[in-house]
């Protein structure tokens, strides 16, 4: 286990908690996932993907980093910095997306 996991796993728990909290508050069956420079959504995902796809993405990235550190450690550069930054950015974006979706009418 890396010291970075002390940030990563709470971030995964936060993302899952946000999904559980906002799921009943989001009325639409689709969630805006990305916005253009004009502030309008550019694409939407089904509600279940929008809620839980982020958790799957985070776990897949962590698995890839773990596999790389085991099988090709010479190619892994600074997971102690990258993993926490990834986790914090993804968790913040997920929260913002779900909060926006819950506020949409």
C-alpha positions, 0 to 999 in steps of 0.5 A: 500500500502506498501512502497515497492510498491514505488520500485515494481510498477516502476519495473513493468513499466520498465519491460513492457517498455522493452517488448514494446521496444524489441518486434520489435527488436527480430526477432526469434519467441522463446526467450532463457529463461535460460542458462546452466553453459556452456553459452548455452540456456537450454530452450526457450519460445514463444516470447509472453511468453518471453515478457509478462510472466514476467509482469504476474509473477510480478503481480501474486506475488504481488497479493499473497503477498497482499492476505497473508498480508490481510488473514494470516498476521502472516505468512508474514515476511518482505515484505518491503525487499522481494518485492523490491528485487524480483522486482529489480532482475526480472526487471534486468533479464528480461532486460538482457534476452530481450537484449540478444534476440535482439542481437541474429541473 
